[in-house]
Amino acid sequence: MKTELLDYDLPDACIARRPPAERDGGRLLVLERSGVRHALVTDWADLIEPGSLVVVNDTRVRRARVVGVRRGGGGRVEFLLMRRLDAENGIPQKTARFQALGRASRPLRPGTLVEAAPLGSTGMEAQRVCVEVLERKAAGLLEVAVTGEPDVESALEMMGHMPLPPYLGRPDDEQDSLRYQTVFARKLGSVAAPTAGLHLSERLILRLKQRDVRVASLTLQIGMDTFRPIRTAEVDLHPMHTESFEVSAELASEVQAARNRGSRILAVGTTVVRALESARAPTNSGLIQPTRKDTQLFIRAGYRFSVVDGMLTNFHQPKSTLLALVCAFAGRERVLGAYAEAVTRSYRFLSYGDAMWIPDRID
């Protein structure tokens, strides 16, 4: 497929810069086989058949943006901690290694030390996080050691910034600390939120359970490459990024039970779709197997879905791998037609935007 076929006009005014007043306060475009209709996110639970299994991504966003001052020479430095490289083993550690991106007025060479300032601080009143550049890697990546008190993750939670998507064009604030996490966020590691999950409030999850809908979770740690556009002329030539995920034996049993009772598997977000399809059983029988590994699965036109029957998702950027996935699931012309109507009706797009419910995949 030509990448230009995943392009559409996204007016700047349609990009949601802030979350809605309530988590479940957004609009919901329902893309059915018969056409498009309009609803609210609060209606979503009533659109799901009892007995269905809803799967969410329980990843937690790390406060991975660290801003500080170069030790010895001054100068502002900013790091984005992309991925933790050492094993955590459930034991808090004072020092950890990360793959990172760095931005500074002077080159960040091995041995550079940066002391971070706390959120909202203009000085260095609480020097509890120090970042040392260990090695320069390809593609502008760095390997860094982060030291914190009382431990690395606690210090980052106190002094780091939420890594908001670049297209929001603003710094994070205290509202983002709450609203750029899902209510079911548990397992720390992502540098971006599973945005479809941001719509689910405690009351909406309760409503699902009251309707005899099962809610289960998996973990996929989202990297910043999720925002990287497809720059190749052909979609198939795009080098798909790697993300780690974990599907438990419990979830595999839940999927088996849903299939046994003839119920549907519904994904909250593209990250859940990617993880479930990456964990599918070799027989392609609609089942999954317990899995813990990295995935480079690139879902685009021609992919044959095995596990996911329906999907709740946000409105994604033009020429993105996320849009390619949604188009593979529901059909490119149908999806882009729905996007065009959403623009006309002033829906809010991207991470803090409104949602789309696709109850059936196109096989």
C-alpha positions as CSV (number, residue, x, y, z in Angstrom):
1,M,0.0,0.0,0.0
2,K,1.2,3.5,-0.8
3,T,1.7,5.5,2.4
4,E,-0.2,8.5,0.9
5,L,-3.4,6.4,1.1
6,L,-3.2,6.8,4.9
7,D,-3.2,10.5,4.7
8,Y,-6.0,12.8,5.6
9,D,-6.5,16.5,6.4
10,L,-6.3,17.1,10.2
11,P,-7.0,20.7,11.1
12,D,-5.0,22.0,14.0
13,A,-8.3,23.0,15.7
14,C,-9.3,19.4,15.9
15,I,-6.3,18.3,18.0
16,A,-7.3,18.0,21.7
17,R,-4.7,19.9,23.8
18,R,-6.4,19.0,27.1
19,P,-8.5,16.1,28.4
20,P,-12.3,16.5,28.7
21,A,-13.6,17.6,32.1
22,E,-14.6,13.9,32.9
23,R,-12.7,10.8,31.8
24,D,-15.8,9.4,30.1
25,G,-17.0,12.8,29.0
26,G,-15.9,12.4,25.3
27,R,-17.9,11.7,22.2
28,L,-18.0,8.3,20.6
29,L,-18.2,7.7,16.9
30,V,-19.7,4.2,16.2
31,L,-18.4,2.7,13.0
32,E,-20.9,-0.1,12.2
33,R,-21.1,-2.2,9.0
34,S,-24.3,-0.2,8.1
35,G,-22.6,3.1,8.6
36,V,-21.7,5.7,11.1
37,R,-23.6,6.9,14.1
38,H,-22.8,9.2,17.0
39,A,-23.0,8.6,20.7
40,L,-21.1,9.4,23.9
41,V,-18.4,7.4,25.7
42,T,-20.8,7.0,28.6
43,D,-23.0,4.9,26.2
44,W,-20.2,2.5,25.4
45,A,-21.0,-0.2,28.0
46,D,-24.6,-0.4,26.7
47,L,-23.3,-1.2,23.2
48,I,-21.4,-4.3,24.3
49,E,-23.0,-7.7,24.4
50,P,-23.2,-9.4,27.9
51,G,-20.6,-12.1,28.2
52,S,-18.0,-10.3,26.1
53,L,-14.4,-10.0,27.3
54,V,-13.0,-6.5,27.4
55,V,-9.2,-6.4,27.5
56,V,-7.2,-3.3,28.7
57,N,-3.6,-2.4,28.8
58,D,-2.5,-1.9,32.5
59,T,0.8,-0.2,31.7
60,R,1.7,2.8,33.8
61,V,3.4,5.9,32.2
62,R,6.8,6.7,33.7
63,R,7.6,10.3,34.4
64,A,10.3,9.9,31.9
65,R,11.1,13.5,30.9
66,V,14.0,14.7,33.1
67,V,15.1,18.4,32.9
68,G,18.2,19.5,34.7
69,V,21.5,21.4,34.6
70,R,24.9,20.1,33.4
71,R,27.2,19.7,36.4
72,G,30.3,21.9,36.3
73,G,29.4,23.9,33.3
74,G,25.8,24.9,33.6
75,G,23.4,24.8,30.7
76,R,19.9,23.2,30.5
77,V,19.7,19.6,29.5
78,E,16.6,17.5,28.8
79,F,16.4,13.7,28.7
80,L,13.6,11.4,27.6
81,L,14.1,8.0,29.2
82,M,12.9,5.6,26.6
83,R,13.4,2.2,28.0
84,R,14.9,0.7,31.2
85,L,17.7,-1.6,30.3
86,D,18.4,-3.4,33.6
87,A,16.2,-6.0,35.3
88,E,14.1,-4.5,38.2
89,N,13.3,-7.8,40.0
90,G,10.8,-5.9,42.2
91,I,13.6,-4.5,44.3
92,P,13.9,-0.7,44.5
93,Q,17.3,0.4,43.2
94,K,19.3,3.6,43.6
95,T,20.8,3.4,40.1
96,A,19.3,2.2,36.8
97,R,20.4,2.2,33.2
98,F,18.1,3.6,30.5
99,Q,18.0,4.0,26.7
100,A,17.4,7.8,26.3
101,L,17.2,10.7,24.0
102,G,19.0,13.9,25.0
103,R,18.7,17.6,24.1
104,A,21.2,20.2,25.1
105,S,23.1,23.3,23.7
106,R,26.4,21.3,23.7
107,P,27.0,17.7,22.8
108,L,26.2,15.1,25.5
109,R,29.4,13.1,25.7
110,P,30.1,10.0,27.9
111,G,30.8,11.2,31.4
112,T,28.5,14.2,31.3
113,L,26.6,14.6,34.6
114,V,23.2,16.3,34.8
115,E,21.4,17.1,38.0
116,A,17.7,17.4,37.7
117,A,15.4,20.0,39.2
118,P,12.1,19.0,40.7
119,L,8.8,19.7,38.9
120,G,8.0,23.4,39.0
121,S,11.4,24.4,40.4
122,T,13.6,27.0,38.9
123,G,16.6,26.1,41.1
124,M,18.4,23.1,42.4
125,E,16.8,22.9,45.8
126,A,16.3,19.1,45.8
127,Q,19.2,17.4,43.9
128,R,17.8,13.9,44.1
129,V,18.2,12.8,40.5
130,C,21.4,12.6,38.6
131,V,21.8,11.4,35.0
132,E,25.2,10.3,33.7
133,V,25.8,9.8,30.0
134,L,27.5,6.4,29.6
135,E,27.6,5.8,25.8
136,R,26.4,7.4,22.6
137,K,24.5,5.0,20.4
138,A,23.2,5.0,16.8
139,A,20.3,7.2,15.7
140,G,20.9,9.8,18.4
141,L,20.2,7.4,21.2
142,L,22.1,7.5,24.5
143,E,22.7,5.0,27.3
144,V,22.5,6.7,30.6
145,A,22.7,5.9,34.3
146,V,20.0,7.5,36.5
147,T,20.6,7.8,40.2
148,G,17.9,8.8,42.6
149,E,16.9,9.0,46.3
150,P,15.4,7.1,47.9
151,D,15.4,5.0,44.7
152,V,15.3,5.7,41.0
153,E,11.6,5.2,40.3
154,S,10.5,7.1,43.4
155,A,12.8,10.0,42.5
156,L,11.5,10.1,39.0
157,E,7.9,10.0,40.2
158,M,8.7,13.1,42.3
159,M,10.9,15.0,39.9
160,G,10.3,13.8,36.4
161,H,7.8,15.2,34.0
162,M,5.0,13.4,32.1
163,P,6.2,12.6,28.6
164,L,3.3,14.2,26.7
165,P,3.1,13.6,22.9
166,P,5.0,16.3,21.0
167,Y,2.0,17.3,19.0
168,L,0.3,18.7,22.1
169,G,2.8,21.5,22.0
170,R,2.8,22.3,25.7
171,P,4.6,21.4,28.9
172,D,3.0,19.0,31.3
173,D,1.2,20.1,34.4
174,E,-0.4,18.6,37.5
175,Q,-3.6,17.7,35.6
176,D,-1.6,15.5,33.3
177,S,-0.1,13.6,36.2
178,L,-3.6,12.2,36.8
179,R,-5.2,12.3,33.4
180,Y,-2.3,10.9,31.3
181,Q,-2.7,7.7,33.3
182,T,-5.5,5.2,33.0
183,V,-7.5,4.3,36.2
184,F,-6.2,0.7,35.9
185,A,-2.5,1.7,35.4
186,R,-0.3,-0.7,37.3
187,K,2.9,-1.8,35.7
188,L,5.4,1.0,35.2
189,G,7.3,1.3,32.0
190,S,5.6,3.2,29.2
191,V,6.6,6.6,27.8
192,A,3.1,7.1,26.3
193,A,-0.4,6.4,27.5
194,P,-2.7,3.7,26.0
195,T,-5.0,6.5,25.0
196,A,-8.2,4.6,24.4
197,G,-8.0,3.5,28.0
198,L,-8.0,7.1,29.2
199,H,-11.7,7.1,28.4
200,L,-12.6,4.4,30.9
201,S,-13.7,5.8,34.3
202,E,-14.4,3.7,37.4
203,R,-18.1,4.1,36.9
204,L,-17.8,3.0,33.2
205,I,-15.9,-0.1,34.3
206,L,-18.5,-0.8,36.9
207,R,-21.2,-0.5,34.3
208,L,-19.5,-3.0,32.1
209,K,-19.4,-5.5,35.0
210,Q,-23.0,-4.9,35.9
211,R,-23.8,-5.9,32.3
212,D,-22.0,-9.2,32.8
213,V,-19.0,-8.0,30.7
214,R,-15.7,-9.5,31.8
215,V,-12.7,-7.0,32.1
216,A,-9.2,-8.4,32.0
217,S,-5.7,-6.9,31.4
218,L,-2.4,-7.4,29.7
219,T,0.7,-5.2,29.7
220,L,2.4,-3.6,26.6
221,Q,5.0,-1.0,27.4
222,I,4.6,1.8,24.9
223,G,7.6,3.5,23.4
224,M,7.8,7.0,21.8
225,D,8.2,5.4,18.4
226,T,4.4,4.9,18.5
227,F,4.3,8.6,17.4
228,R,6.8,8.1,14.6
229,P,5.1,8.7,11.2
230,I,5.6,6.3,8.3
231,R,8.1,8.1,6.1
232,T,8.6,5.5,3.4
233,A,6.6,5.7,0.2
234,E,5.3,2.2,0.7
235,V,3.8,1.2,4.1
236,D,5.4,-2.3,3.9
237,L,8.9,-0.7,3.9
238,H,8.4,1.1,7.2
239,P,10.8,-0.3,9.9
240,M,8.3,-1.2,12.7
241,H,9.4,-0.4,16.2
242,T,9.8,-2.9,19.1
243,E,7.7,-3.0,22.2
244,S,7.7,-5.5,25.1
245,F,4.5,-7.1,26.3
246,E,3.2,-9.7,28.7
247,V,0.1,-11.8,28.4
248,S,-0.7,-13.9,31.5
249,A,-1.9,-17.5,31.8
250,E,-5.0,-16.0,33.5
251,L,-5.8,-13.9,30.4
252,A,-5.2,-16.8,28.1
253,S,-7.8,-18.8,30.2
254,E,-10.3,-15.9,30.0
255,V,-10.0,-15.8,26.2
256,Q,-10.5,-19.6,26.1
257,A,-13.6,-19.3,28.4
258,A,-15.0,-16.5,26.2
259,R,-14.6,-18.6,23.1
260,N,-16.2,-21.6,24.8
261,R,-19.3,-19.6,25.6
262,G,-19.4,-18.0,22.1
263,S,-18.5,-14.5,23.4
264,R,-16.4,-11.8,21.7
265,I,-12.9,-10.5,22.6
266,L,-12.9,-6.7,22.6
267,A,-9.7,-4.6,22.7
268,V,-9.4,-1.2,24.4
269,G,-6.8,0.4,22.1
270,T,-4.4,-0.5,19.4
271,T,-1.8,-1.6,22.0
272,V,-4.1,-4.3,23.2
273,V,-4.8,-5.4,19.6
274,R,-1.0,-5.6,19.0
275,A,-0.3,-7.6,22.1
276,L,-3.3,-10.0,21.7
277,E,-2.4,-10.7,18.1
278,S,1.3,-11.2,19.0
279,A,0.3,-13.8,21.5
280,R,-2.1,-15.7,19.3
281,A,-1.9,-19.5,19.4
282,P,-0.1,-21.2,16.5
283,T,-3.4,-22.7,15.3
284,N,-4.9,-19.3,14.7
285,S,-8.0,-20.6,16.4
286,G,-8.8,-17.3,18.1
287,L,-7.0,-18.3,21.3
288,I,-3.8,-16.9,22.8
289,Q,-1.0,-18.4,24.8
290,P,0.9,-16.9,27.8
291,T,3.6,-14.8,26.4
292,R,6.3,-12.4,27.6
293,K,8.5,-11.0,24.9
294,D,9.2,-8.2,22.5
295,T,7.0,-7.7,19.5
296,Q,7.6,-6.1,16.1
297,L,4.3,-7.0,14.7
298,F,3.2,-4.5,12.1
299,I,-0.5,-4.7,11.5
300,R,-1.5,-3.2,8.1
301,A,-3.5,-3.9,5.0
302,G,-3.7,-7.6,4.3
303,Y,-3.2,-8.8,8.0
304,R,-5.5,-11.6,9.0
305,F,-6.8,-11.0,12.5
306,S,-7.2,-14.0,14.7
307,V,-8.1,-12.9,18.3
308,V,-9.7,-9.4,18.4
309,D,-13.3,-9.1,17.4
310,G,-14.0,-5.4,18.3
311,M,-12.0,-2.4,19.2
312,L,-12.3,0.9,21.1
313,T,-9.8,3.4,19.8
314,N,-8.9,7.1,19.5
315,F,-8.5,9.1,16.3
316,H,-4.9,8.8,15.1
317,Q,-2.4,10.8,13.2
318,P,-2.2,10.7,9.4
319,K,0.3,8.3,8.0
320,S,0.8,6.6,11.3
321,T,1.2,2.9,12.1
322,L,-1.8,3.2,14.5
323,L,-4.0,4.4,11.6
324,A,-2.7,1.6,9.5
325,L,-3.8,-0.9,12.1
326,V,-7.3,0.6,12.4
327,C,-7.7,0.6,8.6
328,A,-6.6,-3.0,8.4
329,F,-9.2,-3.9,11.1
330,A,-12.2,-1.9,9.7
331,G,-11.3,-1.1,6.1
332,R,-9.4,2.0,4.9
333,E,-12.2,3.7,3.0
334,R,-14.7,3.2,5.9
335,V,-12.2,4.5,8.4
336,L,-11.1,7.5,6.5
337,G,-14.7,8.3,5.6
338,A,-15.5,8.2,9.4
339,Y,-12.5,10.4,10.1
340,A,-13.7,12.9,7.5
341,E,-17.2,13.0,9.2
342,A,-15.5,13.4,12.6
343,V,-13.6,16.4,11.3
344,T,-16.8,17.9,9.9
345,R,-18.5,17.4,13.2
346,S,-15.6,18.9,15.2
347,Y,-14.6,15.7,17.1
348,R,-11.4,16.0,19.1
349,F,-8.5,14.0,17.8
350,L,-5.3,12.3,19.1
351,S,-4.3,11.3,22.7
352,Y,-6.8,13.5,24.7
353,G,-9.4,13.3,22.0
354,D,-12.7,11.5,21.4
355,A,-13.1,7.8,20.7
356,M,-14.3,5.5,18.0
357,W,-16.0,2.1,18.6
358,I,-15.6,-0.5,15.9
359,P,-17.8,-3.5,17.0
360,D,-16.8,-5.8,14.1
361,R,-13.6,-6.3,12.1
362,I,-13.6,-6.7,8.3
363,D,-12.3,-10.1,7.3
